[in-house]
Amino acid sequence: MYATFGVEVTPAIPELTARGEAELFLKDFTTADIDSLAWNQIMVGGEWGWMVEPVPTMGAWRFVFVQHNGYLFRLSYWPVDIADLRADVDDLSQTTIGSFAFTK
């Protein structure tokens, strides 16, 4: 098993903040109480966004949500709940978030 990373870009919902869009996504993604998850505001590519984890499904995820120029960027990292892979997921997160740049 390996640590995985993905990026999804969708049009932002103009009336919602990145946090609002994150909450909307998570309500469909997991049955967990989203208020019980760890929420941290972070800088991504010069924009403030939200990192939330561990988001349980079949394995736990780390998500980063950030809005830029009318789009929502969702960065996903998996799995955060397997001890042998946690360091890999942390390194992958630090590398991608630390070097993320918007091109639009």
Phi and psi in degrees as GROMACS dihedral restraints (atoms count N, CA, C in turn):
[ dihedral_restraints ]
;  ai    aj    ak    al  type     phi  dphi    fc
    3     4     5     6     1  -128.7    20    10
    4     5     6     7     1   156.0    20    10
    6     7     8     9     1   -70.3    20    10
    7     8     9    10     1   141.1    20    10
    9    10    11    12     1  -125.1    20    10
   10    11    12    13     1   155.5    20    10
   12    13    14    15     1  -139.9    20    10
   13    14    15    16     1   140.4    20    10
   15    16    17    18     1  -145.6    20    10
   16    17    18    19     1   156.8    20    10
   18    19    20    21     1  -130.7    20    10
   19    20    21    22     1   130.9    20    10
   21    22    23    24     1  -123.7    20    10
   22    23    24    25     1   133.7    20    10
   24    25    26    27     1  -120.0    20    10
   25    26    27    28     1   125.0    20    10
   27    28    29    30     1  -135.0    20    10
   28    29    30    31     1   158.7    20    10
   30    31    32    33     1   -59.6    20    10
   31    32    33    34     1   136.2    20    10
   33    34    35    36     1   -72.1    20    10
   34    35    36    37     1   152.5    20    10
   36    37    38    39     1   -87.0    20    10
   37    38    39    40     1   111.4    20    10
   39    40    41    42     1   -54.6    20    10
   40    41    42    43     1   -34.0    20    10
   42    43    44    45     1   -85.3    20    10
   43    44    45    46     1    -0.6    20    10
   45    46    47    48     1  -112.7    20    10
   46    47    48    49     1   147.2    20    10
   48    49    50    51     1   -81.3    20    10
   49    50    51    52     1   173.1    20    10
   51    52    53    54     1   -59.1    20    10
   52    53    54    55     1   -39.3    20    10
   54    55    56    57     1   -63.3    20    10
   55    56    57    58     1   -43.5    20    10
   57    58    59    60     1   -61.9    20    10
   58    59    60    61     1   -41.5    20    10
   60    61    62    63     1   -67.4    20    10
   61    62    63    64     1   -37.0    20    10
   63    64    65    66     1   -61.9    20    10
   64    65    66    67     1   -46.7    20    10
   66    67    68    69     1   -61.4    20    10
   67    68    69    70     1   -42.0    20    10
   69    70    71    72     1   -60.9    20    10
   70    71    72    73     1   -46.7    20    10
   72    73    74    75     1   -62.0    20    10
   73    74    75    76     1   -47.6    20    10
   75    76    77    78     1   -66.3    20    10
   76    77    78    79     1   -31.4    20    10
   78    79    80    81     1   -62.8    20    10
   79    80    81    82     1   -29.1    20    10
   81    82    83    84     1   -89.2    20    10
   82    83    84    85     1   -24.3    20    10
   84    85    86    87     1   -84.6    20    10
   85    86    87    88     1   -33.9    20    10
   87    88    89    90     1  -137.3    20    10
   88    89    90    91     1   156.5    20    10
   90    91    92    93     1   -93.7    20    10
   91    92    93    94     1    -2.1    20    10
   93    94    95    96     1   -68.1    20    10
   94    95    96    97     1   153.6    20    10
   96    97    98    99     1   -70.3    20    10
   97    98    99   100     1   111.4    20    10
   99   100   101   102     1   -65.7    20    10
  100   101   102   103     1   -21.0    20    10
  102   103   104   105     1   -73.1    20    10
  103   104   105   106     1   -16.3    20    10
  105   106   107   108     1   -86.8    20    10
  106   107   108   109     1    -7.5    20    10
  108   109   110   111     1   -82.2    20    10
  109   110   111   112     1   158.9    20    10
  111   112   113   114     1   -82.5    20    10
  112   113   114   115     1   120.1    20    10
  114   115   116   117     1  -111.9    20    10
  115   116   117   118     1   126.8    20    10
  117   118   119   120     1  -133.2    20    10
  118   119   120   121     1   130.2    20    10
  120   121   122   123     1   -81.2    20    10
  121   122   123   124     1   130.7    20    10
  123   124   125   126     1  -136.4    20    10
  124   125   126   127     1   161.1    20    10
  126   127   128   129     1   -95.2    20    10
  127   128   129   130     1   129.6    20    10
  129   130   131   132     1  -131.8    20    10
  130   131   132   133     1   114.3    20    10
  132   133   134   135     1    57.4    20    10
  133   134   135   136     1    31.5    20    10
  135   136   137   138     1    86.4    20    10
  136   137   138   139     1     3.1    20    10
  138   139   140   141     1  -118.8    20    10
  139   140   141   142     1   145.1    20    10
  141   142   143   144     1   -79.5    20    10
  142   143   144   145     1   135.5    20    10
  144   145   146   147     1  -139.9    20    10
  145   146   147   148     1  -171.3    20    10
  147   148   149   150     1  -126.9    20    10
  148   149   150   151     1   131.8    20    10
  150   151   152   153     1  -104.7    20    10
  151   152   153   154     1   132.8    20    10
  153   154   155   156     1  -134.3    20    10
  154   155   156   157     1   136.1    20    10
  156   157   158   159     1  -166.8    20    10
  157   158   159   160     1   167.0    20    10
  159   160   161   162     1   -78.2    20    10
  160   161   162   163     1   130.3    20    10
  162   163   164   165     1   -97.6    20    10
  163   164   165   166     1   107.0    20    10
  165   166   167   168     1   -79.9    20    10
  166   167   168   169     1   136.1    20    10
  168   169   170   171     1  -146.0    20    10
  169   170   171   172     1  -120.6    20    10
  171   172   173   174     1   -93.2    20    10
  172   173   174   175     1    83.9    20    10
  174   175   176   177     1    97.3    20    10
  175   176   177   178     1   160.2    20    10
  177   178   179   180     1  -106.5    20    10
  178   179   180   181     1   145.7    20    10
  180   181   182   183     1  -113.7    20    10
  181   182   183   184     1   158.1    20    10
  183   184   185   186     1  -116.5    20    10
  184   185   186   187     1   128.6    20    10
  186   187   188   189     1  -120.8    20    10
  187   188   189   190     1   146.8    20    10
  189   190   191   192     1  -125.1    20    10
  190   191   192   193     1   128.4    20    10
  192   193   194   195     1  -118.5    20    10
  193   194   195   196     1   128.4    20    10
  195   196   197   198     1  -147.6    20    10
  196   197   198   199     1   136.9    20    10
  198   199   200   201     1   -99.1    20    10
  199   200   201   202     1   141.9    20    10
  201   202   203   204     1  -154.8    20    10
  202   203   204   205     1   126.2    20    10
  204   205   206   207     1    51.9    20    10
  205   206   207   208     1    42.3    20    10
  207   208   209   210     1    84.8    20    10
  208   209   210   211     1     9.4    20    10
  210   211   212   213     1  -125.4    20    10
  211   212   213   214     1   152.5    20    10
  213   214   215   216     1  -105.6    20    10
  214   215   216   217     1   126.2    20    10
  216   217   218   219     1  -105.1    20    10
  217   218   219   220     1   125.0    20    10
  219   220   221   222     1  -117.0    20    10
  220   221   222   223     1   114.3    20    10
  222   223   224   225     1   -98.4    20    10
  223   224   225   226     1   133.6    20    10
  225   226   227   228     1  -127.1    20    10
  226   227   228   229     1   140.6    20    10
  228   229   230   231     1  -131.8    20    10
  229   230   231   232     1   139.2    20    10
  231   232   233   234     1  -153.6    20    10
  232   233   234   235     1   144.9    20    10
  234   235   236   237     1   -96.3    20    10
  235   236   237   238     1   142.8    20    10
  237   238   239   240     1   -99.0    20    10
  238   239   240   241     1    -1.1    20    10
  240   241   242   243     1  -107.8    20    10
  241   242   243   244     1     9.1    20    10
  243   244   245   246     1  -109.0    20    10
  244   245   246   247     1   113.3    20    10
  246   247   248   249     1   -54.2    20    10
  247   248   249   250     1   -41.2    20    10
  249   250   251   252     1   -65.9    20    10
  250   251   252   253     1   -20.2    20    10
  252   253   254   255     1  -107.7    20    10
  253   254   255   256     1    -6.4    20    10
  255   256   257   258     1   -58.6    20    10
  256   257   258   259     1   -42.6    20    10
  258   259   260   261     1   -63.8    20    10
  259   260   261   262     1   -38.1    20    10
  261   262   263   264     1   -65.2    20    10
  262   263   264   265     1   -43.0    20    10
  264   265   266   267     1   -64.3    20    10
  265   266   267   268     1   -42.2    20    10
  267   268   269   270     1   -62.6    20    10
  268   269   270   271     1   -43.8    20    10
  270   271   272   273     1   -63.7    20    10
  271   272   273   274     1   -43.1    20    10
  273   274   275   276     1   -61.7    20    10
  274   275   276   277     1   -42.8    20    10
  276   277   278   279     1   -62.9    20    10
  277   278   279   280     1   -48.8    20    10
  279   280   281   282     1   -61.2    20    10
  280   281   282   283     1   -42.0    20    10
  282   283   284   285     1   -66.0    20    10
  283   284   285   286     1   -48.1    20    10
  285   286   287   288     1   -71.7    20    10
  286   287   288   289     1   -42.7    20    10
  288   289   290   291     1   -68.5    20    10
  289   290   291   292     1   -40.5    20    10
  291   292   293   294     1   -67.7    20    10
  292   293   294   295     1   -22.7    20    10
  294   295   296   297     1  -113.0    20    10
  295   296   297   298     1     4.1    20    10
  297   298   299   300     1   -66.1    20    10
  298   299   300   301     1   133.9    20    10
  300   301   302   303     1  -137.3    20    10
  301   302   303   304     1   136.9    20    10
  303   304   305   306     1   -84.4    20    10
  304   305   306   307     1   140.5    20    10
  306   307   308   309     1  -106.4    20    10
  307   308   309   310     1    -5.9    20    10
